[in-house]
Amino acid sequence: MPVAILKSFQFLSLIIITIFAVTSQKATAQKSTVDSIQSSLANFQTIINDTSINRMAGDARSLLQKNKINDVLAKDFNSMEDYLFRTSLASRKSLLQYYVPAVHLIKEQPGINPKIKAVALNQLAYLYSAEQDYDIVAPLYEEALTLIKNTTGENDSDYADILINQASFYSDIGEPAKAVHNYLEGIEIQKKTIGENNVNYAGSLNSLALLYTNSNEYTKALPLFEKSITIYNLLIGDQDPVYADAINNLAMMYESTGSYTKALQLYLQVLEIDKKTVNKDTRDKAAGFSNIANVYEDMGEYEKALPLYLQALSQLEKDPGRESPDYATALDNLGYLYEDMDLLERAFSCYKQALNIRKKIFGVDNPDFAGSLNNIANIYKKQNNYNQAILYYRQAAEILKKTYTENNT
């Protein structure tokens, strides 16, 4: 055999071996992903007593067993995540354990509709955002938007949904200008695609109103709240958890403007709806107690506020647990009340626990950790322990200065 032909044959053989190796690696990786999803689905069927989940999980498992990774399976994955998130039938931790590999499988499958992939990325981003895992969120939203834009263009209801969710993310990370821009753009698209007589449209109005509330733009917020609540009342009634969320946001606006009686009336209405809601997320229950307690504290009725803050803390101890950002925030709320009541030792204890939790979760170079240092410094100051107060104030200031510099360079 001539040397040139031999070399060509050897090169061709090398290519074939490489392709086979890569294909084999992909097959092994996909099997591992499928096994992980199957395990989560089986777990849901075992521990969740719900007909819809049992059916959806069963359908998905059947398709996986037949290796039918297609649009139908991808839609099943998305529908199940959405249902579990909305109903709180599964913890967010177990939801991530299921949905991360599911989205990976959807993304890697070339034949699946790009819009279905975009919906999956959007839902995963929202789930990570709910867990405050913000570093992962931004690229997921951008990838989802690009998929829709390249498939059907921007005048699409799914594109609007992603913009709205991304707006919520921008609001969470302290970029209100970007959030407002996204909300307004998304709402305009929704008007054209799904119309104004729609719960998703109402939800977008309510979210924008809440953002305006947080920016002290109350005259812009109030008509949006009123319009969204009117739509909700018409479409789903006044006993639905979604309606409760809407009036809860309006209550927050009233509280911010000092209209405590109106705020309290709405918060109590929310609490009554929550009592009737099956599988209400413990964090939402805790927020309900805290909101009412906040109003009582603002009104100077500390004895009414105290048991409500303790109930909120008790709820969060169950889920997400004592070592979570939510639990630390609840400790802060209780500490603020004790501080108002001049029970400084109790306040100090709450702030110290919150500090330790945040140190364990975020480390010491974090604005939330700095906030805890500041709270402790305030107690030392009130106790006339100025040396310790200055020490803690300086530590907090250094952390905030460092994080501000890193975020603006």
C-alpha positions as CSV (number, residue, x, y, z in Angstrom):
1,M,0.0,0.0,0.0
2,P,1.5,3.4,-1.0
3,V,2.5,5.6,2.0
4,A,0.1,8.4,1.1
5,I,-2.9,6.0,1.0
6,L,-1.7,4.4,4.3
7,K,-1.5,7.8,6.0
8,S,-5.0,8.7,4.7
9,F,-6.4,5.4,6.0
10,Q,-4.8,6.0,9.4
11,F,-6.2,9.5,9.6
12,L,-9.6,8.3,8.6
13,S,-9.5,5.6,11.2
14,L,-8.5,8.2,13.8
15,I,-11.5,10.4,12.9
16,I,-13.9,7.4,13.1
17,I,-12.4,6.4,16.5
18,T,-12.7,10.0,17.8
19,I,-16.3,10.3,16.6
20,F,-17.2,7.0,18.2
21,A,-15.6,8.1,21.5
22,V,-17.4,11.5,21.5
23,T,-20.7,9.7,20.7
24,S,-20.2,7.2,23.4
25,Q,-19.4,10.0,25.9
26,K,-22.6,11.8,24.9
27,A,-24.6,8.7,25.3
28,T,-23.2,8.0,28.7
29,A,-23.8,11.6,29.8
30,Q,-27.4,11.5,28.5
31,K,-28.1,8.2,30.3
32,S,-26.9,9.8,33.5
33,T,-29.2,12.8,33.0
34,V,-32.1,10.5,32.2
35,D,-31.5,8.4,35.3
36,S,-31.4,11.5,37.4
37,I,-34.8,12.7,36.0
38,Q,-36.3,9.3,36.4
39,S,-35.3,9.2,40.0
40,S,-36.9,12.6,40.7
41,L,-40.1,11.6,38.9
42,A,-40.3,8.4,40.9
43,N,-39.8,10.3,44.1
44,F,-42.6,12.7,43.2
45,Q,-45.0,9.9,42.6
46,T,-44.0,8.3,45.9
47,I,-44.2,11.3,48.2
48,I,-46.8,13.6,46.6
49,N,-50.4,12.5,46.9
50,D,-51.7,14.4,43.9
51,T,-53.5,13.0,40.8
52,S,-52.1,15.5,38.4
53,I,-48.5,14.9,39.4
54,N,-49.0,11.1,39.4
55,R,-50.3,11.4,35.8
56,M,-47.7,13.8,34.5
57,A,-44.8,12.0,36.1
58,G,-46.1,8.6,34.8
59,D,-46.4,10.0,31.3
60,A,-42.9,11.5,31.4
61,R,-41.3,8.3,32.8
62,S,-43.0,6.2,30.1
63,L,-41.6,8.5,27.3
64,L,-38.1,8.4,28.9
65,Q,-38.2,4.6,29.0
66,K,-39.0,4.5,25.3
67,N,-36.2,7.1,24.7
68,K,-38.8,9.4,23.1
69,I,-37.2,12.7,23.9
70,N,-39.4,15.0,21.9
71,D,-41.7,18.1,22.2
72,V,-44.4,16.1,24.1
73,L,-41.9,15.1,26.8
74,A,-40.4,18.6,27.0
75,K,-43.8,20.1,27.5
76,D,-44.5,17.5,30.2
77,F,-41.3,18.5,32.0
78,N,-42.2,22.2,31.8
79,S,-45.8,21.7,32.9
80,M,-44.8,19.6,35.9
81,E,-42.3,22.2,37.0
82,D,-44.8,25.0,36.7
83,Y,-47.5,23.0,38.6
84,L,-45.1,22.0,41.4
85,F,-43.8,25.6,41.8
86,R,-47.3,27.1,41.8
87,T,-48.8,24.5,44.2
88,S,-45.6,24.2,46.5
89,L,-46.2,20.4,46.5
90,A,-42.4,20.0,46.3
91,S,-39.6,21.9,48.0
92,R,-37.6,24.2,45.7
93,K,-34.5,22.1,46.4
94,S,-36.1,18.9,45.0
95,L,-37.6,21.0,42.2
96,L,-34.2,22.1,41.1
97,Q,-32.8,18.5,41.4
98,Y,-35.5,17.5,38.9
99,Y,-35.6,20.5,36.6
100,V,-31.9,21.3,36.1
101,P,-31.2,17.9,34.3
102,A,-34.6,18.1,32.6
103,V,-33.8,21.5,31.0
104,H,-30.3,20.2,30.1
105,L,-31.9,17.3,28.3
106,I,-34.3,19.6,26.5
107,K,-31.6,22.0,25.4
108,E,-29.3,19.2,24.1
109,Q,-32.0,17.6,21.9
110,P,-31.8,19.2,18.4
111,G,-35.3,18.2,17.3
112,I,-37.2,20.0,20.1
113,N,-39.1,23.2,19.2
114,P,-37.0,26.3,20.1
115,K,-40.0,27.9,21.8
116,I,-40.4,25.0,24.1
117,K,-36.7,25.2,25.0
118,A,-37.1,29.0,25.7
119,V,-40.1,28.3,28.0
120,A,-37.9,25.8,29.9
121,L,-35.0,28.3,30.2
122,N,-37.5,31.0,31.4
123,Q,-39.0,28.8,34.1
124,L,-35.6,27.6,35.3
125,A,-34.4,31.2,35.5
126,Y,-37.4,32.1,37.5
127,L,-36.8,29.2,39.9
128,Y,-33.2,30.2,40.4
129,S,-34.3,33.8,41.0
130,A,-36.8,32.6,43.6
131,E,-33.9,31.0,45.4
132,Q,-31.9,34.2,45.1
133,D,-29.2,32.4,43.0
134,Y,-28.9,35.4,40.8
135,D,-25.5,34.7,39.1
136,I,-27.1,31.9,37.1
137,V,-30.3,33.8,36.2
138,A,-29.2,36.5,33.7
139,P,-27.7,34.3,30.9
140,L,-30.8,31.9,31.1
141,Y,-33.2,34.8,30.4
142,E,-31.0,36.1,27.6
143,E,-30.8,32.7,25.9
144,A,-34.5,32.3,26.2
145,L,-35.2,35.7,24.7
146,T,-32.8,35.0,21.8
147,L,-34.5,31.7,21.0
148,I,-38.0,33.3,20.8
149,K,-36.7,36.3,18.8
150,N,-35.0,34.0,16.3
151,T,-38.0,31.8,16.0
152,T,-41.2,33.9,16.0
153,G,-39.9,37.5,16.6
154,E,-40.6,39.8,19.6
155,N,-44.4,40.2,19.1
156,D,-45.0,36.9,20.9
157,S,-46.7,36.2,24.2
158,D,-43.9,33.9,25.4
159,Y,-41.4,36.7,24.6
160,A,-43.5,39.0,26.7
161,D,-43.5,36.5,29.6
162,I,-39.8,36.2,29.6
163,L,-39.4,40.1,29.6
164,I,-41.8,40.3,32.6
165,N,-39.9,37.6,34.5
166,Q,-36.6,39.3,33.6
167,A,-38.0,42.6,34.9
168,S,-38.8,41.0,38.2
169,F,-35.2,39.7,38.3
170,Y,-33.8,43.3,37.6
171,S,-36.0,44.6,40.4
172,D,-34.6,41.9,42.8
173,I,-31.0,42.9,42.1
174,G,-31.6,46.6,42.4
175,E,-31.8,47.8,38.8
176,P,-35.3,49.5,38.7
177,A,-34.7,51.4,35.5
178,K,-34.1,48.1,33.5
179,A,-37.1,46.6,35.4
180,V,-39.5,49.3,34.4
181,H,-38.3,49.2,30.7
182,N,-38.9,45.5,30.6
183,Y,-42.3,45.7,32.3
184,L,-43.6,48.4,29.9
185,E,-42.3,46.5,26.8
186,G,-43.7,43.2,28.0
187,I,-47.1,44.8,28.9
188,E,-47.4,46.4,25.4
189,I,-46.7,43.0,23.8
190,Q,-49.3,41.3,26.1
191,K,-51.9,43.9,25.1
192,K,-51.5,42.9,21.4
193,T,-51.1,39.2,21.9
194,I,-53.3,38.0,24.8
195,G,-55.4,41.1,25.5
196,E,-56.2,43.0,28.7
197,N,-58.9,40.6,29.9
198,N,-56.2,38.0,31.0
199,V,-54.7,37.0,34.3
200,N,-51.1,37.2,32.9
201,Y,-51.7,40.8,31.9
202,A,-53.2,41.5,35.3
203,G,-50.1,40.0,36.9
204,S,-47.8,42.2,34.9
205,L,-49.7,45.3,35.9
206,N,-49.6,44.3,39.5
207,S,-45.8,43.6,39.4
208,L,-45.1,47.0,37.8
209,A,-47.3,48.7,40.4
210,L,-45.2,47.0,43.1
211,L,-42.0,48.3,41.5
212,Y,-43.4,51.8,41.4
213,T,-44.4,51.4,45.1
214,N,-40.8,50.4,46.0
215,S,-39.6,53.5,44.1
216,N,-42.1,55.7,46.1
217,E,-44.0,56.5,42.9
218,Y,-47.4,55.9,44.5
219,T,-49.5,57.9,42.0
220,K,-48.3,55.6,39.2
221,A,-48.8,52.5,41.3
222,L,-52.3,52.9,42.6
223,P,-54.2,52.8,39.2
224,L,-52.2,49.8,38.1
225,F,-53.1,48.0,41.4
226,E,-56.7,48.8,41.0
227,K,-56.9,47.7,37.4
228,S,-55.1,44.4,38.0
229,I,-57.3,43.6,41.1
230,T,-60.4,44.4,39.1
231,I,-59.3,41.9,36.3
232,Y,-58.4,39.2,38.9
233,N,-61.8,39.6,40.7
234,L,-63.6,39.3,37.4
235,L,-61.7,36.2,36.1
236,I,-60.7,34.2,39.2
237,G,-62.7,35.7,42.1
238,D,-61.7,37.1,45.4
239,Q,-60.7,33.8,47.2
240,D,-57.9,32.7,44.8
241,P,-54.3,32.8,46.1
242,V,-53.3,34.9,43.1
243,Y,-55.9,37.5,44.1
244,A,-54.5,37.4,47.6
245,D,-51.0,38.2,46.2
246,A,-52.4,41.1,44.3
247,I,-54.2,42.7,47.3
248,N,-51.1,42.0,49.4
249,N,-49.1,44.2,47.1
250,L,-51.6,46.9,47.4
251,A,-51.5,46.6,51.2
252,M,-47.7,47.1,51.0
253,M,-48.3,50.4,49.1
254,Y,-50.8,51.6,51.7
255,E,-48.4,50.7,54.5
256,S,-45.6,52.6,52.7
257,T,-47.9,55.7,52.6
258,G,-48.9,55.5,56.2
259,S,-52.4,54.3,55.5
260,Y,-52.2,51.6,58.2
261,T,-55.9,50.9,58.6
262,K,-56.3,50.2,54.9
263,A,-53.1,48.1,54.8
264,L,-54.1,46.1,57.9
265,Q,-57.6,45.4,56.4
266,L,-56.1,44.0,53.2
267,Y,-53.3,42.0,55.0
268,L,-56.0,40.3,57.2
269,Q,-58.0,39.5,54.1
270,V,-54.9,37.9,52.6
271,L,-54.4,35.8,55.8
272,E,-58.0,34.5,55.6
273,I,-57.5,33.4,52.0
274,D,-54.2,31.8,52.9
275,K,-55.8,29.7,55.6
276,K,-58.1,28.2,53.0
277,T,-55.3,27.5,50.5
278,V,-54.0,24.0,50.4
279,N,-50.2,23.5,50.2
280,K,-49.5,27.2,50.8
281,D,-45.7,27.7,50.7
282,T,-44.3,28.2,54.2
283,R,-42.4,31.3,53.2
284,D,-45.7,32.8,51.9
285,K,-47.4,32.0,55.2
286,A,-44.5,33.5,57.1
287,A,-44.7,36.6,55.0
288,G,-48.4,36.9,55.8
289,F,-47.7,36.9,59.5
290,S,-44.8,39.3,59.2
291,N,-46.7,41.8,57.1
292,I,-49.5,42.1,59.7
293,A,-46.8,42.3,62.4
294,N,-45.1,45.1,60.5
295,V,-48.3,47.2,60.5
296,Y,-48.9,46.7,64.2
297,E,-45.3,47.7,64.9
298,D,-45.7,50.8,62.7
299,M,-48.8,51.6,64.8
300,G,-46.9,51.1,68.0
301,E,-48.9,48.1,69.0
302,Y,-45.9,46.0,69.9
303,E,-47.7,43.3,71.9
304,K,-49.9,42.5,68.9
305,A,-46.8,42.4,66.6
306,L,-44.7,40.0,68.8
307,P,-46.7,36.7,68.5
308,L,-47.0,37.3,64.7
309,Y,-43.3,37.7,64.2
310,L,-42.7,34.5,66.3
311,Q,-45.3,32.6,64.1
312,A,-43.4,33.8,61.0
313,L,-40.1,32.5,62.5
314,S,-41.8,29.2,63.4
315,Q,-43.0,28.8,59.8
316,L,-39.6,29.4,58.3
317,E,-37.9,27.0,60.7
318,K,-39.9,24.2,59.0
319,D,-39.0,25.4,55.5
320,P,-36.5,26.5,54.2
321,G,-34.9,26.0,57.7
322,R,-32.8,27.8,60.3
323,E,-29.8,28.3,58.0
324,S,-31.5,30.2,55.2
325,P,-31.7,33.9,54.1
326,D,-35.4,34.0,54.9
327,Y,-34.9,32.8,58.5
328,A,-32.2,35.4,58.9
329,T,-34.5,38.2,57.7
330,A,-37.2,37.0,60.1
331,L,-34.7,37.2,63.0
332,D,-33.9,40.8,61.9
333,N,-37.7,41.6,61.9
334,L,-38.0,40.2,65.4
335,G,-34.8,42.1,66.5
336,Y,-36.2,45.4,65.2
337,L,-39.3,44.9,67.3
338,Y,-37.3,44.1,70.4
339,E,-35.2,47.2,69.8
340,D,-38.4,49.3,69.5
341,M,-39.5,47.7,72.8
342,D,-36.1,48.6,74.3
343,L,-35.4,44.9,74.9
344,L,-31.8,45.3,73.7
345,E,-30.4,42.0,74.8
346,R,-33.1,40.1,73.0
347,A,-32.6,42.2,69.9
348,F,-28.8,41.6,70.1
349,S,-29.4,37.9,70.2
350,C,-31.6,38.0,67.1
351,Y,-29.1,40.1,65.2
352,K,-26.2,37.8,66.2
353,Q,-28.0,34.7,65.0
354,A,-28.8,36.4,61.7
355,L,-25.1,37.5,61.4
356,N,-23.9,33.9,61.9
357,I,-26.4,32.5,59.3
358,R,-25.4,35.1,56.7
359,K,-21.7,34.4,57.4
360,K,-22.2,30.7,56.7
361,I,-24.3,31.3,53.6
362,F,-22.7,34.3,52.0
363,G,-19.3,34.7,53.6
364,V,-18.1,38.0,55.1
365,D,-17.8,40.1,51.9
366,N,-21.5,40.5,51.4
367,P,-23.9,43.4,51.8
368,D,-26.4,41.3,53.8
369,F,-23.6,40.4,56.2
370,A,-22.7,44.1,56.4
371,G,-26.3,44.8,57.3
372,S,-26.1,42.4,60.2
373,L,-22.9,44.1,61.5
374,N,-24.7,47.4,61.3
375,N,-27.6,46.1,63.3
376,I,-25.3,44.9,66.1
377,A,-23.4,48.2,66.0
378,N,-26.7,50.0,66.6
379,I,-27.3,47.9,69.8
380,Y,-23.8,48.7,71.1
381,K,-24.4,52.4,70.4
382,K,-27.7,52.3,72.4
383,Q,-25.9,50.5,75.2
384,N,-23.2,53.3,75.2
385,N,-20.6,50.8,74.2
386,Y,-19.1,53.2,71.6
387,N,-15.8,51.4,71.0
388,Q,-17.6,48.2,69.9
389,A,-20.2,50.2,67.9
390,I,-17.4,52.0,65.9
391,L,-15.6,48.6,65.3
392,Y,-18.8,47.1,63.8
393,Y,-19.8,50.2,61.9
394,R,-16.3,50.3,60.3
395,Q,-16.4,46.6,59.4
396,A,-19.8,47.1,57.7
397,A,-18.6,50.2,55.9
398,E,-15.5,48.4,54.5
399,I,-17.6,45.6,53.2
400,L,-20.1,47.9,51.5
401,K,-17.2,50.0,50.0
402,K,-15.6,46.9,48.7
403,T,-18.7,45.4,47.1
404,Y,-19.7,48.8,45.6
405,T,-16.2,49.1,44.1
406,E,-16.3,45.6,42.6
407,N,-19.8,46.2,41.2
408,N,-18.9,49.5,39.5
409,T,-15.5,48.7,37.9
